[in-house]
């Protein structure tokens, strides 16, 4: 017996003897009851039941949940008690006179919400960490923490800011009567003076037309919250004024010279850009909380459906009608979100509901929307969704054949002020009024629909991607040589003409990255990829693409004067086919996992924008998360990413790199793990995975050899690369990844600050194959020995010279802005003189203040500079010692780091045996005395481990000074 027949027979047996009244009051069967009884998959049962209803073999009882029963005789009076489908039910309710639902205002609904975040979609899954960050930012004493919300266009940044504001009001941190003050920095980005006058206000005569003094938005937001949208459009001078205001709470109006105005404002900023590249570093550093919102297609199927229902309920309330959609319509809407996230979904829902309202204008109680009512671009969403089999299957399991949203449904939708996707008027009233007018003029319904449909498309705002083609190409030029981009653009049109088909939008990216990667491989002397039999057999099916690939190979050989092996023709041919067919299923999955609040998400977001690939999964692991919890999350990411060809797991470090084998054992999904992930590596992985029939092992092997997309010099000689390779412990030195070592007393404080500075400089100089490693001077020789087993150390910097034969730059030179020249000299392999303590630094309080302001976030340099200055003097006086200016810098920066760790409850540890021994040091008592005398003034008590590292720093300096003095005397004796 077939499945459908089994289901039909079971329902008949269970409902045959029940009356209509009994069936409509709970005796009919739900989908779940049938599925459990017959041991079948629920989604399959649902489809078969609805097919039986369409075939008029069963009846359907609407409600929650929907129920099914024997076919009720349509000729009986009792049949009228049963609604067979939402469409029929809607018609019957209209004929019988449906009561108009009562209005439910958004403001009334929101007042009932005590914790807005509790009802936010994704609060226990994709938005959990973000919500916890937002609550911490608002509740942090005494006035909260400034926050930066990052997310792609339409991801809900404005909505999230409104939620933060409402939460603050509900916690009585902001007056109930206050409103969120919002400013979009893009509105006046072309006129910085006007922008600044809006923010800060102006005085009479500040500019032409300034006839009186006027307060700005900062004053308007006093004791409340200011939301700065698109903050990356704020000019540098505006960012400087904002971060001065963050530090001091004072500001000046346009036209004033002194900062005499004071305001207490909670600041929430939002941007679609990478803050490290689009905002001043000094501005970003003053915003301690960064919240990364997920893209719509990165949310789970359940969340996407809940978001759809929430947005539909807004339209149901506006129309005062029930909205019913078929399953195909729901899937089309979900699949129609290609670049604009929740904002695009909202616009598409407005369009679909407006057209549905028009088509059902005579129906007083229900708007019924079928796939035939959808415009072509939204219908395409069904195809987009179906192309990802796993995603489509997961969504189908959660859907019934019909989705019904009532105007009185309670979904706790928060009013979203200043929503750029919100129409400033009620479109449904306009449609109704215009339809009435046209009907009075004698037009039939077909012509009325034609006229008003045109109106709907004009009224609804057009939604376009944030990135235009020019800006996208500029981003590509940051990682690939412009000459390769020009070459790719030149050949694209000719190739399309010869092959007689068009490529995907990401052709420029994919082809440029591919060419850049293999030319660099050739120029660096790396072995080229071999051709498997499968590859040759596959290319045999595409002879035209192979001919084009051979022409591209020939052009590249002439252009860059390098011999290109024949194997690359095969890979080029496969790339051309892949870019035409654009397969979205059956390829190798990719998961990126990294420590931090948004590290992995940011990398994936960049790659998704560049390659239009929304299948890459990301996981951000907070530093305080237990590895067991992280493992389960990453396992779920692997399951979502798997399309049958295995998953590549790209991680940064630590426990994350150990998860791959265990995930394979438990899920039977092949997983290969690569650590030390960079954005360039994710980009290369996604590019390779887009090829047809890619193999996990092959991608893994090639990525292990990947060295980035460094710029290419076509005339560059390869002689240096073919020189003899140095050997160390039997491993070629050039085969090891390169590293710069940053040294401080603990390895946690100043060294990590140096790492941050150098990492930024490496990114700015497009260098992705050098790692900066912070270490402690305690056990330094052992640390260096371990690092040299895995890395080729090319330079060192920090509080002390480790005495290895590579360039060294002292901390004070880095602080003075020498980091960039340091990086350039290291990369160019120039000799770099060791700038040591004999080139002493004249340290002043002003310089001290400057360094502290540059490197630390939570300490106030105005208050602490004098304290640290006196602390150093006390140590010198107590021990009859004279510190050099360079060492004073090292010591001051180290103690400042210890203070900041104490303020932020950052724990640091030291070996227990060493902690006991340290009390015997000559420096121990002077340090304790200085701590007691000066740090207690600012209510700071250092932990014993912090005191240990201060003492070790002093001992290291003293030992070095004695050694230098002895060497100097020895040299003088020889000269005499």
N, C-alpha and C positions, 0 to 999 in steps of 0.2 A: 504493500500500500504506500502511495506517495505521501510526502509530508503534508501537502495541502489537504489531501483526503483524510489523513489521520486527524488533523486539526478540526476539520469540518464535522467529522463523525463524533469527536469528543465533545464539541460544543453542543451538538444536537442532543447527545445523550444526557448532558448535564442540565439543559434548559428546556427540554421538550415538554415536561409536565408542569412547568411554572406558568402562572398567569402573567398578563402584561403588567399588572400592578406590582407583582412580586419582582418581575424582571427590572422594572424601573426604580425599585427601591433597594436594590443590592443583590438580587439573585443572579443577575447576569455575570459573566466571567470577565476578569481583566486579562490583559496580555500576559502579565507575570504569572497568574494562576495557571494559564494554559501552558506556558513555557515550562514551569516547574513540574506540572503533572506529566507532561510528555517528554521531559528531559531534552528540550530543544533550546537553541539560542534565542533570546528574547527578540532581537531585531528581525530575525527570520520569521518568527511567529507573527510579529506585528505586520509585516508585509503580506503574509498569507491571509491573515484575518481581513485586512483591508481589501485584498483582491476578492475574497469571498463576499464582502459587502458590495463591491462594485458589480459582481456577477449576480447579485440579488439572491445569494444563498444563505446569508446571515444578516441580522440587523445589528446596528450599532447604537448604543445608548450614550449620548454625550455626557460629559462631566469630568470630575477628577477623582480617580482615573477613568478613562474611557472604558466601557464594558461592551461585551458582545453576547448575542443570544441567537436562538432560532429565528428564522424569518417570520416576522409578524405579518399576518394577512392584511394587505393594504385595503381590503374591502371592508374590514370591520371598523366600527366606531372607535374601538379601543386603540387602534393603530395611531390615532391622532395624539395619543399621550406620549409617543416616542418620536424623538428627532433623530433621523437617520444619519445626518452629517451636519457639520457646522453650516454649510451653505443652505441646506434645506431648512435647518433650524432657524437660520437668520430670516429666511423668507417667511416662515410661519409666524415668527415673533412679530414681524412687521405687519402682517395681515391681521394678527390678533390684537395689535396695539401695544407696542413695547413702551414701558415707562421710561421717560428720559432720566438718565442717571444723574445723581447730584454731583455738583462740581466739588473737586477736592483740590484746594490750592496748594502749590508747592511749598509756600511759606508755612502753612499749617502742618504739612507733613514733616518738614524739617525741624519744626519746634519739638516734635515728639522724639526726635533722635537725640539721645543723651550722648552717645559716642558715635560720631559720624563714621569713624573708621571701622566700627564693628559691622556696619552694613555695607562697606565698600566691597565691591566684587573682587575676589582674589585675596581677601584679608588673611586667609589662613594658608595661602599657597604662594602664587607669584608676586603678591604685593605685601607679604608678611614682613620681610625685612625693611621695606620702604616705609611701612606704617610705623614700625618700631622706631626707626630713625626720626620720622616726623614728630612722633610723640616726645621723644627725648629732646629734640631741638626746641620744642615749645615749652616743655616743663623744666628745662635746665635753669637753675637759679643763677642770678636773680631775674634776668630779663630774657631768658632763652638764648638760643644760638642762631646766628645767621645761616641761611640754608640756600643751597644751589640745587635746583631740580633739573636734571638732564633727561632728554628723551627725544625721539624722532618726532617729526611733525605729526600732530594729531594724536599723540599718545596719551593726552590727558593732563598736561602740566598745569594748565589753568584750573581745571577741575580739582586737581590735587592741592593747589594753593588755596582754593576756596575751602576745601575740607580742613586744611590746617588752621585756617582762620576760624571756621565754625567750631573746631575742637577747642581752640584757645578761648573762645567766648563761653563755651559750655563749661570750661574749667574756671571761669570767672577771672581769667587773666587779662581779658579785654572787655570793655563795657558792652553790655547787650545792645546798646543803641548805636555802637560804632559800625561802620561799613569798611569792607576791605578796599583800600586805595590801590588802584591798578594803573600802571603806566607801561605802554608798549614802546620800547626804545626805538623800534623801527619806524614809528610814525614821523619822527623828526630827525632821522639819522642824516639826512641831507643838509640839515641846518643845526650844527652843534650848539650855537648860541641860544636858539629857540628851545632846544631840548633841555639845556641846563636851566633856563629861566623857568620852565615848567616844573622841573624837579626841585630846585632850590629857591625859586622866587626871584624877584628883582626889586631894585630901588628906583625911585623916580629919576629919570635921565640916564639910566644904564644903557639905553639904546633908543633909536628913533621910534617913537610911539609909546615909550614907557612914561606915561603921564602921572603915574602914582605908584606908591609902594604896593607890592603884591606878594602874598605868601605863596610858597610852592607846595608840591605834594608831600614833601617830607614833613612840613609843619602840619599839613592836613592829617597826616598819619600819626601824629604825636600820640603816644600811649596806645597805639594800635599796630597795624601791620601794613607794610608797603610791599606790593608785588611788582617786581620789575621783569616784564616779559621780554624775550629776545635781548637779554642783557649784553650779548656779544656785539650788539649794534651801538652800544654806549661808547663814545669816543674815549681815547686814553685819558684826556684831562678830566672827563666825567668820572671814569673809574677811580682816578686818584682822589677826587673830591669825595666820592662815596666811601672809599676805604679810610680816608681821614675821618669821615663822620662815624664809621664803624668803630674806629679806635677811640675817639674822643667824645662823640655825642654832640659835637658842635659843628657849625657850618656857616658859610657866608652866602649872602644873596648875590646875584649877578650885579656888579657895580660896586660892591663893598670890598674893602681891603682886609678887614679883620674878621675873624670868626667869632661873632658875638651871639649867635643864635644857638639855642639848645633844644634838642628833641630826643624823645625816647621811643625808638621805632624798632619793631621786629621786622627784619628784612628777609624776604623770600625772592630769589632770582630764578629765572628759567632760561634755558638755552637749548637749541638743537645741535649746537656745535661742540667740538672737543674743547673744553675750557683751557687746557694746557696750551693750545695753539691760537685760540681766539680771544683770550682775556689776559690782562697783565698778570704776571706771576704774583706780584704783590697783592693784587685784588683777590685772586683765587686762594692765596694762603690765609686770608682773613675770614674765609668762609669754611668753618670746621666741618659742616655737615653737607655731604654731597649725596643726593638721592637719584638713582638711575631708574627711570620708568621703563617697563618692557614694551616692545612693539606688540601690536595686536596679534600678529601671527606667531609670536613667541608664547602667547598665553595658551592654557590648556583648552581643549574643545569645550569642556563644561563652562569655563569662564567666558569664552567667546559667545556661547549661546546665551548666557546670563546677561552679558552686555547688550546683545541684540534685543532681548526681552525688555531690559530697562529702557532702552532708547525707544522701542515701540510703545511702551506704556506712556511715555511723554506725549506721543502723537495721539494715543487713544484718549488721554485726558483732554487734549486740545479739541478733538473732534466730538467728544462725548459719545463716541461709538466704540463698539467692540471691533477689534481688528483681527481677522482670521487669515492666516497664510498657509499655503500648502507646503509640504516638506521641500519640494523643489525650489520654492521661493526663498525659504530660509537658507538653503544651501547656496543659492545664487548670491544672496546678500553677503553671506560669510566669505564666499570665494571672490567677491567683487573688491575686497580690500587688498589692493596691490602695493600701495605706497603711502597711503594717508592715515593708516591705523584707525583708531576709534573715531577720529574726526571725519575721515572719508566714509566710514560706515554710517555715521549720523547723517551726512549729506545724502547718501544713497537712500537711506530709510525715508528721509523727508521727501525725496523725489518719488519714490515708490508709493508712499502713503498718499501724497497729493494726487497722483494719477488714480490710485484706487478710490480715493474720496470722490473724484470726479465721475468715475465709472459707476459708482454705487450711490450717486447723489440722491436717487429716489428712495434708497433704502435708509430708513430713519434710525436703524439700530445697529447695523453692521457694515463694515468694509471688508469685502471678500477679495483677496488678491491671489491670483493664480499666475503661473509662469508666463502665460500669454499677455499679461498686463505689464510685463517688465520691458524697459528699454533694452536695446541690443547690448550696450556695454555692461549692464548688470546681469543679463542672461549669460554672458561669457563667464561670469563668476562660477557657474555650475561646472564648466569645463576646467577652469583653473583649480577648483577644489578636487575634482575627480582625478586630476593628473598626479595628485599625491595620495596614493591608495591608502596608506596607513591613516593619514589625517581624515580622509573622507569616510573611512570605515568607522573610526572612533566617533565622528560626529553623527553618523547615521544611527549608531547604537543609542544615542541620547535623544533622538527625535521621534515624535509621533507623526503620522501622516498629515496632521493639521496642528498648527500652533495658534492658540486663541489668547489674545490679550484684552482684558476688560478695562474700561476707563477707571474703575474703582480699585484696580489691583494695587496692593501696597508694596512698592518696591524700594522705598526709602531713597528716591532719587534726590540728591542734593541740588538746590538751585545753583546754577553755574553762571555767575555774573561775568560779564565781559567775555562770553564765549564767542569766539570768532566764527563758529559754525552754527550759531543760533540766529534765526531770522528775527528782525526787530518788530515784526508784526505777525498777526495770525493769518497765515496763508489760506487756511480753510474758509475763513470768513470772506476773503477776497474771491475765492473760487465760487462760493455759494452765491454771493451778490452778483458776480458777473454772469453766472449761469441763469439766474432769474431774469436779468436784464436782456440777455440774448434770447431767452425763451419768449419774453414779452414782444420781442421784435420779429417773432415768427420762425426762428431757426429750429431745425430738427436736432435731435440729440447727437447725431453723428457730426454735424457741423459745429455744434456747441463744444463737443469734445476736442475737435481739431483746433479751434481758436484758443481754448483755455489751456490745452497741452502746450502750445507755443508759449503762452503766458507763464506757465509753471517753469519751463526751462529758463525763461528770462529772469524770473523772480529768484529762483534758487541760485545761490552763489556757486560759481564754477570752482571746483577743487583741483588744484594743480600741485605737482611735487615741488618741494622747497628748493631742490637742487636743479639748476639749469645746466645745459650741456657745457657751457663755457666753464662754469665753476667745477664741474666734474672732471673736465680735462685738466684743469689746473691741479687738482688733487693727484691725478695720475702722474703729472709731470714732477711731482715731489719724489717719486720713487723710481721712475723710469726716465731714461734719457729722452729729451725732446725730439731728437733725430729719429728715434725708433717710433715715437708717436706719429710724427709726420709721415714716415714711411708707411705705417699701417693705414693711416687715413688715405694715402695716395693709392694703395692697392685695393682698398675695400670695394670701391665702385666698379673697378675693372673686373674683379673676381665675381661680383654679383652679376655683371653682364654676361660673363663667360659661362657661369654655372646656371644662370637664368632662375635664380632664387635669391631672396633677401636673408640677411643674417639677423640674429637677435640684437637688441640695443647694446648689449655689453661686448660686442665684437671688438671694439677699440681696446677695451681693458684686457680681455682675454688674450687677444693676439699679441698686443704689446708686451704683456707680462711674459708670455711664452717665449717670444723672440729674445727679450732681455735676459731671461733665465738661461737659455741654452748658449747664447753668445758668451755670457760671462763664464759659463762652464767651460767652453772651449778655450777662452783666453786665460783661464786660471790653470789650465793643464789637467783638469779633472777627466777621468775616463767617461766616454760617452755611453749612452744607453744602448743596449743590445736589442735586436728585434726577435721577438718570439714568433713561433709558427702561427699562433693565433692572431697576432697582429698582422702578419703578412696576409693571412687568409681573409681577415676582415677588410683590409684595404683593397684586396682584389675585387670586392663587391662595389667599390667606389672608384672606378678608373678615372672619371673626370676630375674628382677632387685630388687624386694622386698627380695628375698632369699639372694642375694648378700649384700643388705643393712643390713640385720640382722647379717650377718657374720662380716661386718665391725664394726657394733655396738658392737658385742661381743669382737672383738679384741681391740677396743678402751677402753672398760671397764677394760680389763685385763692390758692394757698398762699404763693407767693413774689412775687406782684404784678409779674410780668414777662410780656411778650408772647412766646409761643413759636411760631416759624414752623411751617407745616404740614409741612415736610419732616421735622421730628423725629417726627411721627406714624408716618411710614414706617419710620424707623430703629427706633423702639420696637417696631413690629409685627415687624420682622425679628428683633429681639432676643428677643421672646417665642417666636417659632418656633424660634430657635436653642436656647433654654434647654429647650425641650421635646424636640427631636430630638437635641440634643447630638452633632453630627457630630464624629467624631475623625479623619476622613480627608478629603483634598481641600482642606484649608484652607491658609492662608499659614503657612509654617514660621517659627520664630523661633530665632535663635542670639544668645547674649549672650557677648561676649568682653571681658575687662578685664585690666589688669596687676595682679599681686599673687597671693598664694597661695590666696585664697578669695573674692575680690571678686565675680566673676561667679556662682560657685556659690551664694553667700549670697543674692544678689538673686533668682536663679531658684528657690531653695528657698522663699523667702517667697511668691513668686507661685504656685508649685505648690500650697502649702498653702492659699492664699486661694481660688484658682479651680479646684482639683482638676485641674490641667492638667499632665500628666507628659510632654508632647511637646516642651517647650522645651529646647534644647541649651545647655550652658554650657561656656566654656573659660577657665581661669585661666592667664594667661601670667606665669611667673616673670620677674622683672626682668632676669635674666641669660640669658634664652632668646634664641637667634638668631631674627630675623624669619622666615627660611626655614623653620625648624622649626615656628614658630607658624602660618605660612601653611598648611602641610600639615595640621596638626591642625584648624584652622578650616575648611579645605576639607572634611575628613571630617565635621565637625559639620554643615556645610551639606547634605551629601549625606544624612545621617541625618534632618535636619529637613524636607527637601523632600518634599511630598506631591502635587506637580504644579502648585501655584499660586505657586511662587517662594518666596524666603526673605528675611526682614527681618534684617539683621545690625546689632545694637546694640553699639557699642563705646565705650570711654572716650576714647582719644586715641592720638596717635602713629601708628606704622606700621599699626596695626590698621585705621585708617579708610581705608587705601588698597587693601585686599584685594578689595573687592567686585567691581570690574570684571574683575580677573584671574580670579577664581573663575568668573564668568559665561562668560568666554572659554574657559576650560578644561573646564568641566562642562556648559555650555549651560543652567545653572539660573539664572533671573532672580534677581539679588540687589540689594537696595537697602540702603545703609548710612546709619546715623544715629549721630553721635558724641555725646559728653557724656551717656552713658547714666546713668539713675538708676533706683532700684527702682520709683518711680511710673511711669516711662516703660515699663518692662518689663510692669508690671501693665496699663497702658492698651493696649499692643500685644497682649498675650494676650487681653484682653477684646474688642478689635476683631477679632482673628483668629478668635474663636469664632463670629462671625456666619456665617450661611449664605452661600456663594458670595462671600466677601470677595475684594477685588481688591488685589494688592500695591501698585500705584501709589496707590490711594486711601488705604490705611493709611499709606503712607509720607508722603503729602501732609499728612494730618491730624496725624500725630505730629510733623511739623516745626513745627506750630502749637501743640502741646500745652504747657500751662503748669502742669501739676500739678493736684492735687485740694485746693487750699487751701480752708479753711472758708468758708462762705457766710453772709453777713448779708442776710437777706431784705429788710430795710428800708434797706439801704445805698444811698446816692445814687450815681448814675453820672456826676455832673457833672464830677468831676475827670478821669474817663477820656475824656470827650469834648472836653476842652480842647485847645488848639492843641499840636501836637507839635513839640518842639525838633528842629532839623535839624543834622547834623554830617556833612560830606563827602557830602551828598546822601542819607544814610541816616537814617530816623527813629530818634531815640535810644531811644524806648521799644520799638522792635522788636528792639533788641540784647539779648542775655542780660546780666544784671547780674553785677557782679564786685566783690569786695573784694580789695584788693592787700595782701599781707603782705611786708614788706621786711626783709632782713637782708644781711649783708655778702656772702654767697655765693649766697643764694637756695636753699641746700640744707639748712642746719642749723636755725637759730632760726625762719626763715620757715615751714619745713615743720611745726615744732612748733606755731606759731601757727595754721597752717592746720588742723591736727588738732583743736585746741581749738575753733576757730570752726565747723568742719564738724560737730562733735558738737552744738554749741549750735544750729546751723541745723536739724539733724535733730530735736532735742528740741523745737524750736519749730515743727515741721512746715513748714519752708521748704525747697523743693526747686528754686527757680529762681534761686539765687544761688551763684556759684562763687567759691571762695577761690583766688587765684593767687599763689604765692610767687615773688618776683623778687630779683635781686641789686642792691645799690646801685651796683655797677660797671656803667656804661652804663644807669643807671636811667631817664634821660630817654628814651632810645631804646626801652627795653622798654615804658615807659608809652605812648609814641606808637603802638607796634605793637598793644598791647592795646586801646587806644581805637578802633582800626579795627574791632574785632570785638565789643567789650564796652562796656556802659555802666558806668563805674566809679562806684560809689556810696559808697565809703569806703576808707580806707587805714589801716594799722597797722604797727608794727615799730620798727626802730632809728632811723629818721630820717623827718622830714616831707618828702614829695615836692613840697610847694608847689603842689598842684592844689586846686581849689575844691570839695572834698568833706570830710566829717568825717574826722578823724584821731585815733587813740588810740595813745599811746606804748606800747612793749613792757612797761614796768613796770606800767602800769595793767591790761594784759591778765593779767599774772602775778598781780596782786593780786585777781583775780576779777572785773575789770570787763568781761570779755568779754560777759557776758549782757546787761548794761545797754546796752553798745555795740550789740549786735545789735538790741535792742528799739528803740533810738532811730533806728537806720538804717532799720528796717522802717517805723517810724511817720513817717519823713521829718522828724523834729524837727531843729531846729538843734542841733548838737553843738559845744561849744566845743573848741578845739584845746588839749589838755592838754600843754603843751610843757615844756621843761627849766626854765623859770622857776618852775614849780610843782615844786620839787625834792623828791626822795625821800630820806628818811633811811634809808640802807642799813646794815643790820647783818649780822653773820655769820649770825645766826639766819634772817634773811630770805633771804640768799644760799643757805643750806642748803635752805630750804623750796622755793625756785624750782628748784634743781637736782634735788631729790627728785621734784618734780612732773613735770618735763619730760624727764628722761633715765633710761634703763633700765640701761645697762651701766657707768655710773660710780658710785662710792660717794661720796655727798656728804660723809660724815663725814671721808673721807681727803682730798678734793680742795678743800674750801672754804678751808682755811688756805693751801694752795698758791696758789690763784687770788687770794686776798686779798693775799698777799705779792707776787705777780706784778704786780698793779695798783699797789701802793705803789712797787715798784721802777721801773715805767714813769714814775710821777709824779715821783719823786725824780731819776731820770736825766735827765728833760727839763725839770725845773723847771715842771711843769704841774699844775694842780688840776682833776681831773675832777669833774663834777657827779655826784650820786647816781644820776640817771637813766642817764647814760652808763656808769657803772660796771656797772649791771645789764646793759646792752647788751653791753659788752665781756666780762663774766664769762660770760654765756650763750653768746656766740659762741665763746669759747675752749673752754668745756666741750663744745660741739658738735664742735669740731675734735678734741678728745681722744677723744670717743666714736667719731668716724669713723676715727681712727687705730687704736683698739682693735678695731674691727669690720672693718678693711681696706676701709672705704668710700672709694672714689677720688673726688677732686675735681680739676678742671682750671682753668687760667687761660690767657689768650692769651700766647703765647710772647714777643711784643714787649713786653707789659706786664710780664712777669716780669723782663725785662732792665732796664726802666726803674725798677722799684721799688727797686733798690739805691741810686738817687740820692735817695730820700726821707729826710728827717730822722728819720723814725720807724724806718727799717729796722734800724739797728744797735742801738737800744734794745730793739726787739722780739727780735732775735736773742740779745741778752745775757740778757733775761728768760727766753727759751726755754731757754737753756743752764743758767741758774742754778736755775730752779724746776721746769721740766717734766722735766728729766733726773732730778730727785729721784724722780719717780714712773715713771721708765723710759719716758718718752714723747718721741719725736722727731717733730716736725711736718714734713710735706712742704713743699717750697718754695712750692707753690700755697697751702697753708694760711697760711703766713707772709704771703704776698701779700695775702690777704683781711683779715688782722688789721691790716696797715699801711693798707689802703684804708679800713677802718672808722675808724681813728684820724685819717686825713687828712680824711675827710668831716666828722667831729665838729669838728676844728680849724677847717676852712673855715667851717662853720656858726657857730661861736663868734665868729670874727673878724667875720663879716657882722653878727651880732647886736650886737656891741660898737660897730661903726661906725654902725649904725642908731640905737643908743641915744645916742651922742654927738651925732649929727646932730639928733635930737629935742631934746636938752638945749640945743644951740646956738640952735635956733629959739625955744625958750622964753625964753632969755636976751635 
